Amino acid sequence: MDGEEPGDGGGRDTAADDEALLARMRAAPVLAGPLPRFAPEDAPNTPGPLFARWLDRALAEGVPEPHVVTLSTASRDGVPSARVLMLRGVDTADCACLFASDAESPKGRDLAANPRAALTWYWPAHGRQIRMTGTVGTLGEDAARRDYLGRSAASRAAGFTGRTSLPLSGPGEYDRARRAAQDLIAAEPGRVPDGHTLYRLRAQEAEFFQADPARFHLRVRYTRSGDGWTRTLLWP
Ligand SMILES: Cc1cc2nc3c(=O)[nH]c(=O)nc-3n(C[C@H](O)[C@H](O)[C@H](O)COP(=O)(O)O)c2cc1C
């Protein structure tokens, strides 16, 4: 899928265009199925194994990028923001998820100020949404190092361009930073960027939504309570 969308650069800002866009959205199929079956009464007593089972099935059946997840954070003042990132590991026994980022990025600063966050997955081909909320901690330098050095050279080089989310003056500046990063990892393949951090969200709540083409969706929420979990069916 190459090239720019037709009409890029303006010319589609009228109310009629918006109406037409809405009509096309309405015509687009959603939850068409066939979708997998989910029997909440057979769900395990803890959410970790259910998450692992759903993720494993998504991977096995070729659901596109099921390990890409939306991370929502909020600043100390409660200003929310969300972005997608890659899941870097799961701890099924404790229902915790790992992800990696730059501690100096906006999300890293949000998490340092306010460690409460949410993860959301949506796998359209399975009609499944999973939501977890919890508290985020960081793993140590060794774990961050292993995570980083296990990546492809391209991904390691990208991590050294740094300055996530700061304004970029133009393609020239980016190109120079990319080249410098490629030279750096070629010269020092064991080097890890200072801010590279492996985060761990320990779920306090985990919710599983199984869509139904007939719209009789099923939702199950697990809430941590002491050493165990309570499991509740929710109205969809
Ligand atoms: C498919 C995909 C995977 C991504 N994976 C990561 C990731 O693992 N870690 C990360 O920090 N950013 C990742 N990003 C970039 C983030 O979405 C985001 O643009 C960037 O981290 C800046 O976010 P922030 O300004 O909220 O900190 C990914 C983006 C896409 C589209």
The ligand as a Gaussian input file, in Angstrom:
#p B3LYP/6-31G(d) Opt

LIG

0 1
 C        2.773000      -0.598000      15.443000
 C        3.484000       0.378000      16.361000
 C        4.272000      -0.103000      17.372000
 C        4.922000       0.788000      18.253000
 N        5.670000       0.285000      19.267000
 C        6.195000       1.127000      20.164000
 C        6.885000       0.608000      21.317000
 O        7.006000      -0.605000      21.522000
 N        7.394000       1.522000      22.202000
 C        7.251000       2.876000      22.019000
 O        7.736000       3.639000      22.858000
 N        6.614000       3.385000      20.945000
 C        6.077000       2.553000      20.024000
 N        5.394000       3.052000      18.945000
 C        5.306000       4.532000      18.792000
 C        4.213000       5.101000      19.724000
 O        2.925000       4.790000      19.225000
 C        4.316000       6.619000      19.905000
 O        4.158000       7.258000      18.663000
 C        5.662000       7.076000      20.492000
 O        6.161000       6.136000      21.431000
 C        5.504000       8.439000      21.202000
 O        4.532000       8.327000      22.198000
 P        4.389000       9.417000      23.386000
 O        4.621000      10.759000      22.754000
 O        2.975000       9.245000      23.868000
 O        5.396000       9.060000      24.434000
 C        4.758000       2.188000      18.065000
 C        3.955000       2.663000      17.027000
 C        3.325000       1.780000      16.187000
 C        2.433000       2.333000      15.092000

